[in-house]
């Protein structure tokens, strides 16, 4: 699953294969393609651009877990938390892309300034001061 627009080049595995993913879209990879991405592009998973949804039972590769990918619905549910729960949640987010999306969703939902401050604080703590919200 992709959190945002993401162009995925798999040309090193299959010549000419490029996938243009839209937000919250899914794409099926072969095991070779997955192994390539896992080895060459681990940041795509760690930083919240891609998330492994499911794997066939016969796949021998280890599933990459990503804690930095959320759907708009999941973000909206987190914004329903009381401020203490929301602050605790935000401290677990390490992706600048996801933090920006959470901030934008908080603004769109007219959340209290405390919610915006919690996101801003995490952005600064991770050194993403230049992130444009």
Steps between C-alpha positions, in 0.01 A plus 500: 500500500622850424430797730551760227588527133799273452677391182648156549773395256553126478717515188789324672276194533292528183600739223254784447288425808396818680194533718342837576316459828226735613421564868373191681536286188636147497739325264589131474872420490676180404728351765806618302363854485427497872849369580649776284301774677574354842875503434537815292222726630435427869435871561190481283347279768662659806411855399136427430485501122412131463341236720478125450133404534519123457725227369421162347564206730768357270716816509819433692605863550444670834216753503614858555294678763442873461361707783502818297221430251139582582185550299304822528243310709768382743632854536146628565456240776825610665376860491196387703729401791521720807805725485708279733437193282564701186834628635602144587409384149682788326822416687503163321492656151843538339407581140500864396244418229258347748552782750417753228186302408392484866555875540296576186221269616497671842466840334224374269315357803536833685677329788607695807842668493629233742474238223693716255762572766545127567574433133727804471694391809561153350610654171758713682618211718571293190687786335247565225494874575501581130179304443243725340156442643 
